[in-house]
Amino acid sequence: MDGFSGEKKRVVVVGGVAGSLVAKNLQDHADVFLIDSKEFFELPWAGLRSKVEPSFAKRIVINHLEYLSKARVIASPATNITEDEVLTAQGRLIAYDYLVVATGHTSPGGYTKDERLNYYQTDQSRKVNFDRWRGPTGVELAGEIVVDFPDKKVTLVHKGPRLLEFIGEKAGKKALDWLTSKKVEVILGQSVNLESESDGTYETSGGETIVADCHFLCAGNPIGSSWLKETILKDCLDDRGRLMVDATLRVKGHSNIFAIGDITDVPELKQGYLAQAHAMLTAKNLKKLISGQNSRKLSTYKPASDVAIVSLGRREGIAQFMCLTVGGRLPGIMKSKDLFVGKTRNSLGLKSNVA
């Protein structure tokens, strides 16, 4: 068992981009362990750009040791939580004073940073499913392809009645109009039977035939909480598999366990910048607890209003702010040019660009 060292409080963080930000902000204040299934993390919302520009992956695939100079990293999935320890798949028991669960959505693990970068550099990344989980992925990927490769024939199939169903109808209509203006074929109300593929021909649920050289599956990945069903947090999961948290982002019924990001039941859109906001507030609250402040002084989180930005290639986008929907260059300036990668790298103490 990895016990306690010195008098510092032990904070164990499990997984996630948001979890990495917590570990970064606490490494000077506590004995920090980061447990992740991989030796690196990847900015999931920016993986689309790496599909069309493989060199972009060097900025979004970040080894944990690049920004965690004082924390310890365990590259192994967490498998169990007790009242004071976390068990990993390697069989290690890590004791904790405070625990942060940030496992978000499921993603493949067990490979190195170099292997992940090589994945983007080879044709493999263009011939297999794309492992992103929610929302605007199909729209954004189609936008990346048609902007960088305008001669490519792109077909977007969506089983719902409109695009961008997680936000307003105006946003979905703007996305549809933009895609069709770029000669993207959009098929709504249908799905594709991937097992029907034969010599590059696919069948849809509506009986249509699509001929393609490759496909990308942009359907959702499950919430990364199945491993919690046999832990002390099993009764803290709601019927959708999300951890129920209070206003301070502590798991209900557990004063020393926090949950952040997509795994929580916070009633807001699940987006990267909001998970990062969870991380910053949690790091702030943990600093208060570590310094001995009363828990009544903890900061509280206010769920965000429905604000969403969808990128359309490198220069344009669609933004929804409450009841206002805007399309064109302004949302593109906000997100599409850099996809918030530079800002996220800076928050980890890293340079915006990679040589």
N, C-alpha and C positions, 0 to 999 in steps of 0.2 A: 504493500500500500504506500502511496505517496503521501506522507503525513505533512504536518505543518512545519514550517521553518521560521525560526525567529519569532518576533512578536507581531509581525504583519498579519493582517487579516487575509484569508485565502478567498479569492474570487475565481470561480470556475465558469467559463463561458463555453456554451456548446453551440457550434456551427454558425453559419450565416454571414452575409456581408455586414449586416447590422451588428452581429456579435463581434466581428473583427474591430469595428469602430469602438465598441465598449472596451475591449481588451486594450486597444491603443491608448485610450484616454485614462485607463486605470493603472497602467503598468508602472507608473511612478508613485502610486499610492497604495498598492496592495501586492500581494503575492499572486500573480495572475497565471492561470492555465487556460489555454484555448484548445478545445477539443473539436476537431473537424475530421471528416472522412477523407479529406484531401490535404496535401501540403500547401495548397494555395486557395485563394478564392477568386471568383470571376464575377465581374459586374454583369448580371444576367440581361439587363435591359440593353446593353451595348453589344451583345454577341451578334446581333443582326448585322451590324456594320462589318464585323469580321468575316461574315459570309461572303461579302463582295470585295472586301479589302483585308486580306489575311494579315497584313502587317499591323493592322489596328489592334489585333489580339495581344500584342506585346504590351499595350497600355492597360488592358482590362483583365489580364490574367496575372495575378500578383501573388508571389510567394509570401506566406505569412511572416517569414523571418526578415523580409525587406522592411517591414514597418514595426515589428515587435522585437525590439532590441533587449528588453528586460523581462518579457513574459516567456513562458514555456509553451511550446506547441506540441500537441499529441495528434499525429495524423492517423486517427482510428475512429470509427463511428462510436458514439455513446450508445450503450445498450440498456442501461438501467440507472435509476436514481433511487437512493435511499434517503433517510433523514439527514445524512451528513456526508454521503459519498456518491460519486458517479463512477459507474463501471464502463469500461470500454471493451470493444471487440477483441482487443489484444490481451484482455484479462487484467488490465491495470485498474486499481481502485484509487480514485483521486478524491481526497477529503476536501470539503468546502465549508466556509463560513457563509458565503453568499453564492448563489447560483443564478446564471442568466441563460435562459433557453431561447435560442434564436435559429431553430432549424428550418424555418420557412417552408418551402416546398421541396419535395424529393428531387434529387439530382444524382446522376451517376458519379461514383467516386472510384478510388483505387488506382488512380494514375497520377503521374507526375506533371509538373508545370511544363516541362519540355515536351511531354507526350501530348498535352493539350494544345500547345502552340503548333506542334507538327500536324495535329488534326486539322487546324485551320489552313495550314500551308498546302495540304494535299487535296486531291479531288474527293477524298472521303467525306469532307464536310458538306459537299454539294450533292451527295448521293444517299444520305441517311436522314432520319428524322431530326428535327431541330428541337432541342430539349429546353424549351421555355414553357411557361405555365399558363398564362392568362391573358385576358384583355385584347390589346390591339396587335398582337404579334403577327398574325397573318397579314394585316394591312401594312404594318411597318416593314415587314420583310419584302412584300411585293413592291413597296415604294423604293426600298434600297436597290432592288434588282433592276427595276425599269429606269431608274435615274442613272445608274452606273452602266447598265447594258441595255440601252433603248431598243436594240434590235432583237432582244430576246422576247419570245412569246411567253407571257405569264398568265396563268389561270388561277384565280382565287375561288375556292369553294368553301362556303360557310353554311352550316345547317340551320342557322337562325334566319328570321325574316328580314333582318337588316344588319349592317355592319356596326361595330362598336356598340353592342347592346348594353355594355356596362355604363355608358353615359347617354346623353340625350340624342333624340332622333335627328336633330339638325347636324350634329357632328357626324352621325352615320351617313347622312345624305351628302355632306361635303366630301367625306372620304370616298364614297361611291362615285361622285362626279369627278373627283381628281383622278381616281384610278382609271375610269373609263376614258378620260381625256388623254391618258397615257397608253391607251389601247390594251389595258388589262381586261381580260374577260372575267367577269364576276358572276358566279353562279350561287344564288341564294336558295335557302330552303332544301338543300341537299347535302349529302356527305359522300365521301369517296371510300369504296371498299378496297383498301390497299392490298388485300389478299387476292384481288381479282387481276392484279397487274400481270400482263403477258406481253413481252417484247415492247415495253414502253407504253402499253395501252391500259388505261384504267377505266373502270365503270363507276358511275355515280348511283346513288340510291334512287334517282329518278330515271335511270335507264340511259343516261347520256354517256358518250364515250369521249375520253380525253387522251390525247397522245402527248407524252412528255418524256424528256430525257432523264429527269430526276424529280423527286417530290420532297417537300418539307412538311412534316406534321407539326402544326402549331397549336394543337389542342393542349388542354391544361394538365400539368403534373399534380399529383395529390399533395395535400398538405403534409409536411414532414413530421407527423405526430404519431404515427402508428407504433413507434418504438416506446411511446409513453404509456401504452395501455396496460403494461404490467409493472408500472412504477408507482411511486407514492403519489404521482400526479394523475393517476387514471380517473379519479372522480372529479378532476378539474377540467375535463374535456367536455365541450358542448356536443350537441348532436351532429355537428359538422366537423368534429375532430379538432376544434380550435381550443386553445387554452383560455379559460376565463380569467380576466385580470381586473383589478380595481383601477381607480383613477391614477394611482402612482405606478401602474404597470406591474405591480406585484401579483403573482398568481393567488387567486382567492383562497384564503385559508392557510397561506404560507408567507410569513413575514420576511423571510430571507431568500425567497425565490422570485425572480423576475422573468417575464416573458416579453419578447419584443418582435416586431415585424409581422409577417404574414401569418404566423402561427397563432396570433392572438385573436380574440373576438371583438377587438376595438371596431366600432361601427363606422368604417370609412373605407374608401377605395384602397386596395392593397397596391401601393406603389413604392418604388425604391426610396424616394426622398422622404416619404413618411416613415419608413422603417429606420432611416437614418435619424429622423427626429426622435423616434422612440429610443434609439441608442444614446443620443446625447442627453436626454432627460434621465435615462436610467443610470448613466455614468455619473451625472450630477447627484442623483439621489444616493447612489452607493458611496460617493465621497462623503456625503453628510453622515451616513450611517457609520462608515469606517472611522470618522472623526469623533463619533460618540454623540452626535446630535439626536434629539428625540424624533421618533418616526412621524410625529404630528407636524414636523417642519418639512416633510418631503414635498417636493414639487408635484403638481398633478398635470396630467395630460388631457388636453381638450381635443377630441376627435376633429379632424380637418373637414372643412366643407368640401363639396364635390368639385375638386379642381383636377383636371387631367390634361396632359399634353401628349398628342400623338404625332410622331415624326413621319414625314412623307419625303423620303430621300434626304439629301444633305442640306436643303435650303428652305423647305416649306414644312408646314405642319398644321395641325388643328388643335385648338385649345378651348376648353370649356371652363369658364369661371362662373360658378353658380348657374344662373340662367342665361349667361352670355356665351355665345359660341363664335369663335373667330378662326378664320382659316388664312393661309398664305405665309408671307415672309416673317411676320412678327412672331408667331409660334415657332417658326423655323430658327429664328435667331435665339430664342429662349432654350431650345432643346436640340434641334436637328443637327446643327453644325458639329457639336462635340459630344452630344448625348450625356452631358454632365460628367464626363469622364475626368476632365481636368480638375473640376471642383472636388470630386470624390477622392482623387489621388492626393490633392493638396490637404484634404482633411486627415489623411493618414501620414502627413509629413513627407510625401513623395513629390518629386517633380511632375509637372503636368505631362511632359512628353518623355519618351524613352529613346535613348540614342540608338 
